[in-house]
Amino acid sequence: MSRPVHSKYGYEPPEWVQADARLDRWYKDKKRRAKQHGAFRLDKKRREQHAKDKKMPIS
């Protein structure tokens, strides 16, 4: 059995440390991509909603 390594999650086998690092990188990238595409821009969504609520003047 391999010797446990101290990571930010405690003492774990080296394979688990590598898996944790991969998951952390994946999550960070996914979060960055979502932020780029405006998934967390609530002000933009709010503006679009207000634009839909406005009524067009009858001419």
All heavy atoms as TSV, in Angstrom:
chain	resi	resn	atom	element	x	y	z
A	1	MET	N	N	0.849	-1.182	0.000
A	1	MET	CA	C	0.000	0.000	0.000
A	1	MET	C	C	0.892	1.241	0.000
A	1	MET	O	O	1.921	1.286	0.639
A	1	MET	CB	C	-0.898	-0.022	1.229
A	1	MET	CG	C	-1.818	1.140	1.299
A	1	MET	SD	S	-3.118	0.764	2.459
A	1	MET	CE	C	-4.092	2.190	2.252
A	2	SER	N	N	0.438	2.254	-0.735
A	2	SER	CA	C	1.233	3.476	-0.823
A	2	SER	C	C	1.076	4.312	0.452
A	2	SER	O	O	0.091	4.218	1.175
A	2	SER	CB	C	0.818	4.277	-2.042
A	2	SER	OG	O	-0.543	4.612	-1.935
A	3	ARG	N	N	2.059	5.122	0.669
A	3	ARG	CA	C	2.096	5.939	1.880
A	3	ARG	C	C	1.171	7.162	1.716
A	3	ARG	O	O	1.204	7.828	0.677
A	3	ARG	CB	C	3.523	6.391	2.092
A	3	ARG	CG	C	3.748	7.107	3.370
A	3	ARG	CD	C	5.203	7.360	3.559
A	3	ARG	NE	N	5.376	7.986	4.854
A	3	ARG	CZ	C	6.524	8.152	5.440
A	3	ARG	NH1	N	7.623	7.733	4.850
A	3	ARG	NH2	N	6.599	8.726	6.613
A	4	PRO	N	N	0.356	7.484	2.720
A	4	PRO	CA	C	-0.539	8.647	2.621
A	4	PRO	C	C	0.239	9.961	2.485
A	4	PRO	O	O	1.309	10.130	3.046
A	4	PRO	CB	C	-1.318	8.638	3.923
A	4	PRO	CG	C	-1.168	7.264	4.467
A	4	PRO	CD	C	0.133	6.746	3.959
A	5	VAL	N	N	-0.340	10.867	1.725
A	5	VAL	CA	C	0.251	12.167	1.472
A	5	VAL	C	C	-0.668	13.219	2.072
A	5	VAL	O	O	-1.898	13.110	1.979
A	5	VAL	CB	C	0.402	12.405	-0.051
A	5	VAL	CG1	C	0.965	13.778	-0.333
A	5	VAL	CG2	C	1.255	11.332	-0.675
A	6	HIS	N	N	-0.090	14.248	2.659
A	6	HIS	CA	C	-0.905	15.322	3.221
A	6	HIS	C	C	-1.320	16.274	2.105
A	6	HIS	O	O	-0.492	16.820	1.386
A	6	HIS	CB	C	-0.118	16.090	4.282
A	6	HIS	CG	C	-0.965	17.058	5.046
A	6	HIS	ND1	N	-1.578	18.122	4.462
A	6	HIS	CD2	C	-1.319	17.108	6.354
A	6	HIS	CE1	C	-2.262	18.785	5.361
A	6	HIS	NE2	N	-2.115	18.194	6.526
A	7	SER	N	N	-2.632	16.463	1.957
A	7	SER	CA	C	-3.165	17.391	0.963
A	7	SER	C	C	-4.066	18.382	1.677
A	7	SER	O	O	-4.194	18.350	2.903
A	7	SER	CB	C	-3.955	16.627	-0.108
A	7	SER	OG	O	-5.143	16.114	0.449
A	8	LYS	N	N	-4.710	19.240	0.916
A	8	LYS	CA	C	-5.595	20.213	1.562
A	8	LYS	C	C	-6.854	19.559	2.130
A	8	LYS	O	O	-7.583	20.178	2.875
A	8	LYS	CB	C	-5.953	21.340	0.604
A	8	LYS	CG	C	-6.783	20.957	-0.584
A	8	LYS	CD	C	-7.047	22.190	-1.428
A	8	LYS	CE	C	-7.918	21.889	-2.610
A	8	LYS	NZ	N	-8.179	23.077	-3.410
A	9	TYR	N	N	-7.092	18.297	1.776
A	9	TYR	CA	C	-8.235	17.558	2.305
A	9	TYR	C	C	-7.834	16.586	3.412
A	9	TYR	O	O	-8.642	15.781	3.836
A	9	TYR	CB	C	-8.950	16.805	1.177
A	9	TYR	CG	C	-9.454	17.727	0.096
A	9	TYR	CD1	C	-8.876	17.736	-1.162
A	9	TYR	CD2	C	-10.499	18.602	0.336
A	9	TYR	CE1	C	-9.346	18.591	-2.154
A	9	TYR	CE2	C	-10.972	19.459	-0.644
A	9	TYR	CZ	C	-10.385	19.442	-1.883
A	9	TYR	OH	O	-10.839	20.290	-2.851
A	10	GLY	N	N	-6.597	16.619	3.840
A	10	GLY	CA	C	-6.116	15.712	4.887
A	10	GLY	C	C	-5.146	14.703	4.308
A	10	GLY	O	O	-4.591	14.886	3.227
A	11	TYR	N	N	-4.906	13.620	5.036
A	11	TYR	CA	C	-4.000	12.572	4.561
A	11	TYR	C	C	-4.761	11.604	3.666
A	11	TYR	O	O	-5.776	11.042	4.063
A	11	TYR	CB	C	-3.389	11.820	5.747
A	11	TYR	CG	C	-2.322	12.615	6.442
A	11	TYR	CD1	C	-2.604	13.368	7.571
A	11	TYR	CD2	C	-1.023	12.644	5.939
A	11	TYR	CE1	C	-1.629	14.119	8.199
A	11	TYR	CE2	C	-0.040	13.390	6.554
A	11	TYR	CZ	C	-0.341	14.113	7.682
A	11	TYR	OH	O	0.634	14.867	8.281
A	12	GLU	N	N	-4.248	11.430	2.449
A	12	GLU	CA	C	-4.891	10.577	1.454
A	12	GLU	C	C	-3.833	9.826	0.665
A	12	GLU	O	O	-2.685	10.260	0.590
A	12	GLU	CB	C	-5.698	11.421	0.462
A	12	GLU	CG	C	-6.794	12.234	1.063
A	12	GLU	CD	C	-7.484	13.100	0.032
A	12	GLU	OE1	O	-6.824	13.591	-0.904
A	12	GLU	OE2	O	-8.699	13.282	0.153
A	13	PRO	N	N	-4.238	8.725	0.017
A	13	PRO	CA	C	-3.310	8.049	-0.897
A	13	PRO	C	C	-2.987	8.958	-2.087
A	13	PRO	O	O	-3.806	9.812	-2.465
A	13	PRO	CB	C	-4.093	6.822	-1.366
A	13	PRO	CG	C	-5.204	6.655	-0.409
A	13	PRO	CD	C	-5.487	7.995	0.174
A	14	PRO	N	N	-1.825	8.812	-2.691
A	14	PRO	CA	C	-1.442	9.675	-3.822
A	14	PRO	C	C	-2.444	9.669	-4.983
A	14	PRO	O	O	-2.654	10.694	-5.640
A	14	PRO	CB	C	-0.101	9.110	-4.272
A	14	PRO	CG	C	0.434	8.388	-3.100
A	14	PRO	CD	C	-0.756	7.898	-2.336
A	15	GLU	N	N	-3.079	8.536	-5.231
A	15	GLU	CA	C	-4.058	8.458	-6.321
A	15	GLU	C	C	-5.238	9.394	-6.045
A	15	GLU	O	O	-5.765	10.037	-6.948
A	15	GLU	CB	C	-4.580	7.028	-6.499
A	15	GLU	CG	C	-3.506	6.025	-6.858
A	15	GLU	CD	C	-2.786	5.480	-5.626
A	15	GLU	OE1	O	-3.357	5.511	-4.521
A	15	GLU	OE2	O	-1.641	5.044	-5.791
A	16	TRP	N	N	-5.664	9.446	-4.792
A	16	TRP	CA	C	-6.790	10.307	-4.426
A	16	TRP	C	C	-6.407	11.776	-4.534
A	16	TRP	O	O	-7.220	12.608	-4.912
A	16	TRP	CB	C	-7.265	9.998	-3.014
A	16	TRP	CG	C	-7.948	8.678	-2.868
A	16	TRP	CD1	C	-7.888	7.611	-3.711
A	16	TRP	CD2	C	-8.789	8.286	-1.789
A	16	TRP	NE1	N	-8.629	6.573	-3.220
A	16	TRP	CE2	C	-9.196	6.960	-2.040
A	16	TRP	CE3	C	-9.219	8.911	-0.637
A	16	TRP	CZ2	C	-10.024	6.274	-1.183
A	16	TRP	CZ3	C	-10.045	8.226	0.215
A	16	TRP	CH2	C	-10.452	6.916	-0.057
A	17	VAL	N	N	-5.168	12.080	-4.184
A	17	VAL	CA	C	-4.690	13.466	-4.280
A	17	VAL	C	C	-4.723	13.909	-5.741
A	17	VAL	O	O	-5.157	15.017	-6.057
A	17	VAL	CB	C	-3.276	13.603	-3.682
A	17	VAL	CG1	C	-2.720	14.995	-3.928
A	17	VAL	CG2	C	-3.286	13.292	-2.196
A	18	GLN	N	N	-4.284	13.044	-6.648
A	18	GLN	CA	C	-4.315	13.372	-8.072
A	18	GLN	C	C	-5.750	13.544	-8.569
A	18	GLN	O	O	-6.055	14.457	-9.338
A	18	GLN	CB	C	-3.613	12.289	-8.882
A	18	GLN	CG	C	-2.120	12.264	-8.692
A	18	GLN	CD	C	-1.476	11.093	-9.410
A	18	GLN	OE1	O	-2.164	10.237	-9.956
A	18	GLN	NE2	N	-0.147	11.059	-9.403
A	19	ALA	N	N	-6.638	12.655	-8.124
A	19	ALA	CA	C	-8.039	12.756	-8.527
A	19	ALA	C	C	-8.656	14.055	-8.008
A	19	ALA	O	O	-9.398	14.726	-8.729
A	19	ALA	CB	C	-8.821	11.553	-8.014
A	20	ASP	N	N	-8.353	14.414	-6.768
A	20	ASP	CA	C	-8.866	15.668	-6.205
A	20	ASP	C	C	-8.363	16.867	-7.001
A	20	ASP	O	O	-9.115	17.809	-7.270
A	20	ASP	CB	C	-8.442	15.828	-4.739
A	20	ASP	CG	C	-9.205	14.886	-3.813
A	20	ASP	OD1	O	-10.277	14.401	-4.206
A	20	ASP	OD2	O	-8.702	14.645	-2.698
A	21	ALA	N	N	-7.090	16.841	-7.390
A	21	ALA	CA	C	-6.525	17.946	-8.164
A	21	ALA	C	C	-7.221	18.064	-9.512
A	21	ALA	O	O	-7.538	19.177	-9.969
A	21	ALA	CB	C	-5.026	17.744	-8.345
A	22	ARG	N	N	-7.491	16.923	-10.160
A	22	ARG	CA	C	-8.189	16.948	-11.442
A	22	ARG	C	C	-9.595	17.515	-11.297
A	22	ARG	O	O	-10.043	18.328	-12.113
A	22	ARG	CB	C	-8.266	15.537	-12.036
A	22	ARG	CG	C	-7.206	15.294	-13.070
A	22	ARG	CD	C	-7.363	13.953	-13.740
A	22	ARG	NE	N	-6.485	13.014	-13.058
A	22	ARG	CZ	C	-6.853	11.857	-12.526
A	22	ARG	NH1	N	-8.070	11.439	-12.630
A	22	ARG	NH2	N	-5.982	11.094	-11.917
A	23	LEU	N	N	-10.300	17.088	-10.245
A	23	LEU	CA	C	-11.655	17.595	-10.018
A	23	LEU	C	C	-11.649	19.087	-9.710
A	23	LEU	O	O	-12.509	19.823	-10.181
A	23	LEU	CB	C	-12.319	16.835	-8.869
A	23	LEU	CG	C	-12.791	15.432	-9.197
A	23	LEU	CD1	C	-13.224	14.717	-7.943
A	23	LEU	CD2	C	-13.935	15.483	-10.187
A	24	ASP	N	N	-10.684	19.526	-8.928
A	24	ASP	CA	C	-10.584	20.955	-8.619
A	24	ASP	C	C	-10.348	21.780	-9.876
A	24	ASP	O	O	-10.966	22.830	-10.064
A	24	ASP	CB	C	-9.462	21.208	-7.610
A	24	ASP	CG	C	-9.797	20.728	-6.211
A	24	ASP	OD1	O	-10.998	20.515	-5.916
A	24	ASP	OD2	O	-8.852	20.559	-5.408
A	25	ARG	N	N	-9.456	21.315	-10.744
A	25	ARG	CA	C	-9.189	22.024	-11.993
A	25	ARG	C	C	-10.426	22.032	-12.892
A	25	ARG	O	O	-10.752	23.043	-13.512
A	25	ARG	CB	C	-8.013	21.390	-12.737
A	25	ARG	CG	C	-6.689	21.997	-12.331
A	25	ARG	CD	C	-5.554	21.446	-13.148
A	25	ARG	NE	N	-4.968	20.374	-12.335
A	25	ARG	CZ	C	-4.661	19.165	-12.762
A	25	ARG	NH1	N	-4.810	18.838	-14.008
A	25	ARG	NH2	N	-4.169	18.264	-11.946
A	26	TRP	N	N	-11.124	20.905	-12.961
A	26	TRP	CA	C	-12.328	20.800	-13.780
A	26	TRP	C	C	-13.402	21.770	-13.282
A	26	TRP	O	O	-14.017	22.498	-14.068
A	26	TRP	CB	C	-12.854	19.368	-13.747
A	26	TRP	CG	C	-14.173	19.204	-14.423
A	26	TRP	CD1	C	-14.405	19.069	-15.756
A	26	TRP	CD2	C	-15.458	19.188	-13.791
A	26	TRP	NE1	N	-15.762	18.964	-15.995
A	26	TRP	CE2	C	-16.427	19.025	-14.797
A	26	TRP	CE3	C	-15.877	19.278	-12.465
A	26	TRP	CZ2	C	-17.780	18.970	-14.516
A	26	TRP	CZ3	C	-17.228	19.219	-12.204
A	26	TRP	CH2	C	-18.166	19.065	-13.221
A	27	TYR	N	N	-13.596	21.815	-11.962
A	27	TYR	CA	C	-14.611	22.697	-11.387
A	27	TYR	C	C	-14.261	24.168	-11.615
A	27	TYR	O	O	-15.124	24.975	-11.964
A	27	TYR	CB	C	-14.766	22.408	-9.895
A	27	TYR	CG	C	-15.809	23.272	-9.244
A	27	TYR	CD1	C	-17.159	23.094	-9.525
A	27	TYR	CD2	C	-15.451	24.285	-8.373
A	27	TYR	CE1	C	-18.121	23.889	-8.947
A	27	TYR	CE2	C	-16.407	25.081	-7.783
A	27	TYR	CZ	C	-17.741	24.886	-8.073
A	27	TYR	OH	O	-18.679	25.688	-7.501
A	28	LYS	N	N	-12.986	24.501	-11.447
A	28	LYS	CA	C	-12.546	25.877	-11.644
A	28	LYS	C	C	-12.770	26.309	-13.099
A	28	LYS	O	O	-13.252	27.404	-13.370
A	28	LYS	CB	C	-11.067	25.991	-11.276
A	28	LYS	CG	C	-10.526	27.379	-11.338
A	28	LYS	CD	C	-9.073	27.408	-10.904
A	28	LYS	CE	C	-8.480	28.785	-11.019
A	28	LYS	NZ	N	-7.065	28.807	-10.664
A	29	ASP	N	N	-12.462	25.410	-14.057
A	29	ASP	CA	C	-12.649	25.710	-15.468
A	29	ASP	C	C	-14.134	25.843	-15.808
A	29	ASP	O	O	-14.540	26.752	-16.529
A	29	ASP	CB	C	-11.999	24.628	-16.324
A	29	ASP	CG	C	-12.080	24.952	-17.798
A	29	ASP	OD1	O	-11.642	26.049	-18.183
A	29	ASP	OD2	O	-12.585	24.105	-18.568
A	30	LYS	N	N	-14.955	24.953	-15.256
A	30	LYS	CA	C	-16.392	24.995	-15.513
A	30	LYS	C	C	-16.990	26.294	-14.980
A	30	LYS	O	O	-17.807	26.934	-15.642
A	30	LYS	CB	C	-17.064	23.796	-14.853
A	30	LYS	CG	C	-18.522	23.638	-15.171
A	30	LYS	CD	C	-19.027	22.327	-14.621
A	30	LYS	CE	C	-20.480	22.115	-14.896
A	30	LYS	NZ	N	-20.754	21.752	-16.262
A	31	LYS	N	N	-16.566	26.705	-13.806
A	31	LYS	CA	C	-17.044	27.939	-13.206
A	31	LYS	C	C	-16.609	29.148	-14.042
A	31	LYS	O	O	-17.393	30.066	-14.283
A	31	LYS	CB	C	-16.473	28.038	-11.793
A	31	LYS	CG	C	-17.072	29.072	-10.934
A	31	LYS	CD	C	-16.536	28.919	-9.525
A	31	LYS	CE	C	-16.874	30.076	-8.654
A	31	LYS	NZ	N	-16.293	29.957	-7.333
A	32	ARG	N	N	-15.366	29.124	-14.538
A	32	ARG	CA	C	-14.859	30.221	-15.357
A	32	ARG	C	C	-15.633	30.316	-16.669
A	32	ARG	O	O	-16.023	31.403	-17.108
A	32	ARG	CB	C	-13.368	30.012	-15.644
A	32	ARG	CG	C	-12.737	31.120	-16.472
A	32	ARG	CD	C	-11.296	30.806	-16.811
A	32	ARG	NE	N	-11.133	29.587	-17.582
A	32	ARG	CZ	C	-11.313	29.499	-18.902
A	32	ARG	NH1	N	-11.645	30.549	-19.603
A	32	ARG	NH2	N	-11.160	28.345	-19.526
A	33	ARG	N	N	-15.901	29.178	-17.299
A	33	ARG	CA	C	-16.640	29.184	-18.567
A	33	ARG	C	C	-18.065	29.681	-18.380
A	33	ARG	O	O	-18.598	30.416	-19.208
A	33	ARG	CB	C	-16.654	27.800	-19.193
A	33	ARG	CG	C	-15.322	27.390	-19.764
A	33	ARG	CD	C	-15.395	25.955	-20.284
A	33	ARG	NE	N	-14.126	25.501	-20.758
A	33	ARG	CZ	C	-13.751	25.580	-22.039
A	33	ARG	NH1	N	-14.557	26.072	-22.931
A	33	ARG	NH2	N	-12.565	25.148	-22.398
A	34	ALA	N	N	-18.699	29.270	-17.283
A	34	ALA	CA	C	-20.064	29.730	-17.018
A	34	ALA	C	C	-20.078	31.237	-16.804
A	34	ALA	O	O	-20.991	31.935	-17.264
A	34	ALA	CB	C	-20.622	29.011	-15.802
A	35	LYS	N	N	-19.068	31.747	-16.139
A	35	LYS	CA	C	-18.992	33.184	-15.889
A	35	LYS	C	C	-18.799	33.942	-17.198
A	35	LYS	O	O	-19.378	35.016	-17.397
A	35	LYS	CB	C	-17.831	33.465	-14.937
A	35	LYS	CG	C	-17.769	34.865	-14.431
A	35	LYS	CD	C	-16.664	35.009	-13.409
A	35	LYS	CE	C	-16.584	36.417	-12.889
A	35	LYS	NZ	N	-15.504	36.576	-11.923
A	36	GLN	N	N	-18.016	33.387	-18.125
A	36	GLN	CA	C	-17.787	34.036	-19.419
A	36	GLN	C	C	-19.066	34.145	-20.227
A	36	GLN	O	O	-19.278	35.110	-20.953
A	36	GLN	CB	C	-16.762	33.249	-20.236
A	36	GLN	CG	C	-15.341	33.449	-19.824
A	36	GLN	CD	C	-14.396	32.630	-20.681
A	36	GLN	OE1	O	-14.805	31.678	-21.354
A	36	GLN	NE2	N	-13.135	32.975	-20.646
A	37	HIS	N	N	-19.953	33.155	-20.108
A	37	HIS	CA	C	-21.163	33.134	-20.918
A	37	HIS	C	C	-22.339	33.816	-20.239
A	37	HIS	O	O	-23.467	33.716	-20.708
A	37	HIS	CB	C	-21.522	31.691	-21.283
A	37	HIS	CG	C	-20.527	31.068	-22.200
A	37	HIS	ND1	N	-20.370	31.462	-23.504
A	37	HIS	CD2	C	-19.604	30.106	-21.998
A	37	HIS	CE1	C	-19.404	30.762	-24.069
A	37	HIS	NE2	N	-18.924	29.930	-23.173
A	38	GLY	N	N	-22.085	34.488	-19.133
A	38	GLY	CA	C	-23.134	35.275	-18.493
A	38	GLY	C	C	-24.102	34.477	-17.664
A	38	GLY	O	O	-25.226	34.923	-17.436
A	39	ALA	N	N	-23.723	33.308	-17.205
A	39	ALA	CA	C	-24.627	32.506	-16.403
A	39	ALA	C	C	-24.882	33.148	-15.045
A	39	ALA	O	O	-25.913	32.908	-14.434
A	39	ALA	CB	C	-24.053	31.108	-16.204
A	40	PHE	N	N	-23.962	33.987	-14.575
A	40	PHE	CA	C	-24.104	34.583	-13.255
A	40	PHE	C	C	-24.327	36.089	-13.326
A	40	PHE	O	O	-24.117	36.796	-12.366
A	40	PHE	CB	C	-22.866	34.281	-12.404
A	40	PHE	CG	C	-22.672	32.807	-12.193
A	40	PHE	CD1	C	-21.623	32.145	-12.800
A	40	PHE	CD2	C	-23.534	32.085	-11.417
A	40	PHE	CE1	C	-21.447	30.799	-12.619
A	40	PHE	CE2	C	-23.368	30.728	-11.228
A	40	PHE	CZ	C	-22.326	30.085	-11.832
A	41	ARG	N	N	-24.763	36.593	-14.479
A	41	ARG	CA	C	-24.996	38.025	-14.613
A	41	ARG	C	C	-26.479	38.304	-14.400
A	41	ARG	O	O	-27.271	38.335	-15.332
A	41	ARG	CB	C	-24.549	38.510	-15.987
A	41	ARG	CG	C	-23.042	38.431	-16.146
A	41	ARG	CD	C	-22.587	38.986	-17.428
A	41	ARG	NE	N	-22.943	40.405	-17.531
A	41	ARG	CZ	C	-22.869	41.091	-18.641
A	41	ARG	NH1	N	-22.475	40.525	-19.742
A	41	ARG	NH2	N	-23.191	42.371	-18.656
A	42	LEU	N	N	-26.852	38.507	-13.152
A	42	LEU	CA	C	-28.258	38.708	-12.836
A	42	LEU	C	C	-28.765	40.053	-13.334
A	42	LEU	O	O	-29.928	40.183	-13.705
A	42	LEU	CB	C	-28.466	38.599	-11.329
A	42	LEU	CG	C	-28.114	37.236	-10.740
A	42	LEU	CD1	C	-28.259	37.278	-9.233
A	42	LEU	CD2	C	-28.994	36.163	-11.322
A	43	ASP	N	N	-27.906	41.074	-13.359
A	43	ASP	CA	C	-28.359	42.377	-13.823
A	43	ASP	C	C	-28.771	42.333	-15.298
A	43	ASP	O	O	-29.729	42.981	-15.701
A	43	ASP	CB	C	-27.291	43.442	-13.593
A	43	ASP	CG	C	-25.978	43.110	-14.276
A	43	ASP	OD1	O	-25.734	41.922	-14.544
A	43	ASP	OD2	O	-25.199	44.040	-14.548
A	44	LYS	N	N	-28.082	41.540	-16.099
A	44	LYS	CA	C	-28.423	41.406	-17.509
A	44	LYS	C	C	-29.801	40.754	-17.654
A	44	LYS	O	O	-30.642	41.208	-18.416
A	44	LYS	CB	C	-27.369	40.573	-18.227
A	44	LYS	CG	C	-27.633	40.384	-19.694
A	44	LYS	CD	C	-26.565	39.545	-20.350
A	44	LYS	CE	C	-26.860	39.293	-21.795
A	44	LYS	NZ	N	-25.889	38.392	-22.413
A	45	LYS	N	N	-30.048	39.709	-16.875
A	45	LYS	CA	C	-31.342	39.037	-16.939
A	45	LYS	C	C	-32.458	39.977	-16.488
A	45	LYS	O	O	-33.543	39.993	-17.047
A	45	LYS	CB	C	-31.327	37.789	-16.058
A	45	LYS	CG	C	-30.465	36.684	-16.606
A	45	LYS	CD	C	-30.515	35.474	-15.720
A	45	LYS	CE	C	-29.594	34.402	-16.237
A	45	LYS	NZ	N	-29.593	33.214	-15.383
A	46	ARG	N	N	-32.178	40.774	-15.470
A	46	ARG	CA	C	-33.176	41.691	-14.940
A	46	ARG	C	C	-33.537	42.737	-15.992
A	46	ARG	O	O	-34.696	43.064	-16.179
A	46	ARG	CB	C	-32.624	42.356	-13.682
A	46	ARG	CG	C	-33.704	42.911	-12.792
A	46	ARG	CD	C	-33.149	43.391	-11.462
A	46	ARG	NE	N	-32.738	42.280	-10.635
A	46	ARG	CZ	C	-31.577	42.203	-9.992
A	46	ARG	NH1	N	-30.708	43.179	-10.068
A	46	ARG	NH2	N	-31.279	41.160	-9.256
A	47	ARG	N	N	-32.547	43.247	-16.728
A	47	ARG	CA	C	-32.809	44.236	-17.770
A	47	ARG	C	C	-33.672	43.653	-18.886
A	47	ARG	O	O	-34.581	44.292	-19.384
A	47	ARG	CB	C	-31.502	44.759	-18.350
A	47	ARG	CG	C	-30.989	45.951	-17.585
A	47	ARG	CD	C	-29.852	46.610	-18.327
A	47	ARG	NE	N	-28.700	46.565	-17.454
A	47	ARG	CZ	C	-27.531	46.080	-17.746
A	47	ARG	NH1	N	-27.292	45.590	-18.932
A	47	ARG	NH2	N	-26.546	46.082	-16.885
A	48	GLU	N	N	-33.370	42.420	-19.277
A	48	GLU	CA	C	-34.150	41.778	-20.343
A	48	GLU	C	C	-35.591	41.583	-19.902
A	48	GLU	O	O	-36.516	41.759	-20.681
A	48	GLU	CB	C	-33.527	40.439	-20.711
A	48	GLU	CG	C	-32.217	40.564	-21.440
A	48	GLU	CD	C	-31.561	39.218	-21.680
A	48	GLU	OE1	O	-32.117	38.198	-21.249
A	48	GLU	OE2	O	-30.481	39.196	-22.284
A	49	GLN	N	N	-35.791	41.249	-18.635
A	49	GLN	CA	C	-37.136	41.035	-18.133
A	49	GLN	C	C	-37.919	42.352	-18.155
A	49	GLN	O	O	-39.071	42.382	-18.544
A	49	GLN	CB	C	-37.077	40.483	-16.714
A	49	GLN	CG	C	-38.429	40.138	-16.139
A	49	GLN	CD	C	-38.322	39.587	-14.737
A	49	GLN	OE1	O	-37.257	39.606	-14.142
A	49	GLN	NE2	N	-39.421	39.112	-14.212
A	50	HIS	N	N	-37.288	43.455	-17.761
A	50	HIS	CA	C	-37.956	44.745	-17.771
A	50	HIS	C	C	-38.305	45.160	-19.199
A	50	HIS	O	O	-39.342	45.779	-19.429
A	50	HIS	CB	C	-37.092	45.824	-17.115
A	50	HIS	CG	C	-36.996	45.671	-15.627
A	50	HIS	ND1	N	-38.084	45.659	-14.807
A	50	HIS	CD2	C	-35.924	45.500	-14.807
A	50	HIS	CE1	C	-37.718	45.508	-13.563
A	50	HIS	NE2	N	-36.399	45.397	-13.527
A	51	ALA	N	N	-37.462	44.838	-20.138
A	51	ALA	CA	C	-37.731	45.182	-21.527
A	51	ALA	C	C	-38.956	44.424	-22.030
A	51	ALA	O	O	-39.752	44.956	-22.810
A	51	ALA	CB	C	-36.520	44.869	-22.389
A	52	LYS	N	N	-39.151	43.204	-21.579
A	52	LYS	CA	C	-40.310	42.420	-21.998
A	52	LYS	C	C	-41.595	42.965	-21.389
A	52	LYS	O	O	-42.664	42.896	-21.973
A	52	LYS	CB	C	-40.139	40.956	-21.585
A	52	LYS	CG	C	-39.082	40.228	-22.360
A	52	LYS	CD	C	-38.954	38.805	-21.852
A	52	LYS	CE	C	-37.788	38.074	-22.506
A	52	LYS	NZ	N	-37.593	36.742	-21.939
A	53	ASP	N	N	-41.483	43.512	-20.159
A	53	ASP	CA	C	-42.675	44.000	-19.456
A	53	ASP	C	C	-43.192	45.328	-20.032
A	53	ASP	O	O	-44.358	45.644	-19.874
A	53	ASP	CB	C	-42.375	44.195	-17.974
A	53	ASP	CG	C	-42.156	42.864	-17.277
A	53	ASP	OD1	O	-42.559	41.824	-17.840
A	53	ASP	OD2	O	-41.596	42.861	-16.162
A	54	LYS	N	N	-42.345	46.106	-20.687
A	54	LYS	CA	C	-42.764	47.395	-21.233
A	54	LYS	C	C	-43.726	47.181	-22.394
A	54	LYS	O	O	-43.529	46.326	-23.236
A	54	LYS	CB	C	-41.557	48.192	-21.707
A	54	LYS	CG	C	-40.685	48.683	-20.574
A	54	LYS	CD	C	-39.562	49.515	-21.093
A	54	LYS	CE	C	-38.685	49.991	-19.976
A	54	LYS	NZ	N	-37.544	50.752	-20.462
A	55	LYS	N	N	-44.759	47.982	-22.412
A	55	LYS	CA	C	-45.746	47.878	-23.486
A	55	LYS	C	C	-45.397	48.872	-24.584
A	55	LYS	O	O	-44.938	49.974	-24.326
A	55	LYS	CB	C	-47.138	48.156	-22.949
A	55	LYS	CG	C	-47.590	47.112	-21.946
A	55	LYS	CD	C	-48.961	47.399	-21.443
A	55	LYS	CE	C	-49.381	46.352	-20.439
A	55	LYS	NZ	N	-50.693	46.619	-19.874
A	56	MET	N	N	-45.640	48.467	-25.778
A	56	MET	CA	C	-45.387	49.328	-26.925
A	56	MET	C	C	-46.506	50.357	-27.020
A	56	MET	O	O	-47.694	50.012	-26.878
A	56	MET	CB	C	-45.322	48.517	-28.214
A	56	MET	CG	C	-44.207	47.499	-28.258
A	56	MET	SD	S	-42.600	48.274	-28.266
A	56	MET	CE	C	-42.613	48.995	-29.873
A	57	PRO	N	N	-46.159	51.628	-27.257
A	57	PRO	CA	C	-47.226	52.638	-27.400
A	57	PRO	C	C	-48.028	52.409	-28.687
A	57	PRO	O	O	-47.481	52.019	-29.714
A	57	PRO	CB	C	-46.457	53.957	-27.455
A	57	PRO	CG	C	-45.075	53.579	-27.883
A	57	PRO	CD	C	-44.856	52.177	-27.387
A	58	ILE	N	N	-49.318	52.625	-28.573
A	58	ILE	CA	C	-50.180	52.440	-29.745
A	58	ILE	C	C	-50.120	53.706	-30.573
A	58	ILE	O	O	-50.339	54.815	-30.088
A	58	ILE	CB	C	-51.639	52.153	-29.314
A	58	ILE	CG1	C	-51.671	50.884	-28.456
A	58	ILE	CG2	C	-52.537	52.037	-30.516
A	58	ILE	CD1	C	-53.010	50.624	-27.843
A	59	SER	N	N	-49.832	53.571	-31.848
A	59	SER	CA	C	-49.714	54.762	-32.697
A	59	SER	C	C	-50.839	54.854	-33.694
A	59	SER	O	O	-51.648	54.069	-33.885
A	59	SER	CB	C	-48.394	54.779	-33.419
A	59	SER	OG	O	-48.105	53.553	-34.008
